[in-house]
């Protein structure tokens, strides 16, 4: 009896079934390798950030041994000559500078400043001085001064390379130490620190500045006029706490990036609030920094200025004279204000503190008293020759950051 033969259909189906099973097994192996569904460790891994803000951070501070400073020097009508003098007294090839004459200055005065910057041989060689060509209209008592400061900081961030601190000054400010003194002392200072005089005790300012609603015509007009007030009052904010202080400050690069980029919405929210606030330069940066968890513990409660005020303070300080010279020196501050144009005390500061000759730069590691430049100042500008001003400034800084209550008095 011959053997039984399987039907042809069964013969070709068996290889098909085995082939399908093999394909399924290979697919499962591939999936398990690419996506370890059964790997328990994957369930405990850190989740990806859900919001773009979590991916944004300030630029790390520079590792350079000598810091770089970014200056805004601003002025208005009639300030061109004093601004030029202040710029030369502050100049150092390591730093970055933005100069601004507001729209109240004539076109001829702004052109004269532009030509001064463009034609100076040292500025041209180093390339670290720029004029804010699209001038702003600035009202000191309104928010336009804040917007002008942010504008200049944005230009310096975009064009000024990697600097460490931003310092805002006016044409009526003047240095009491050399830039070599300043750079030498701040070489040993943590670069996340922000020198900003501030307090949460706004006292009389609540009823005279916070509750009134102010309008600054400089935001929408091309000619300067004084601020005016709306008839209604507003309540105190509850989304953030108000702080006040000096309008002059030295702010870290990470904090300035935060104010401009605002990886949370606080800087923009506070800016819109201060658009209707009298003397907003004395509150905007103070309120932002003290309400930002990332920065509130970086404050040093000093504006690095010697200023002579009335008691109680008025809108503007006294003009300084030779009678104030010794008090300025004894303050150990690196800057002073407010000076009139060509005040004799400026000549005294040039001669006694800066060793600066008329219309010249301040001597230092990059520039000799005879007026000779280092040939490589664009690349090698870290040679410093600090003088007595460095010792005075060091005393001030040490008294601030080494004070026993320093870490418990941020933003109080």
Secondary structure by P-SEA (a helix, b strand, c coil): cccccccaaaaaaaaaaaaaaaaaaaaaaaaaaacccccccccccccccccccccccccccccccbbbbbbbbbbcccaaaaaaaaaaaaccccbbbbbbbcccccaaaaaaaaaaaaccaaaaaaccccccccccccccccaaaaaaaaaaaaaaaaccccccbbbbbcccccccccaaaaaaaacccccccccccccccccccccccccbbbbbccccccbbbbbbbccccccccccbbbbbccccccccaaaaaaaaccccaaaaaaaaaacccccccccaaaaaaaaccccccccccccccccccccccccccccccccaaaaaaaaccccccccccccaaaaaaacccccccccccccccccccccccccccccccccccccaaaaaaaaaaaaacccccccccccc
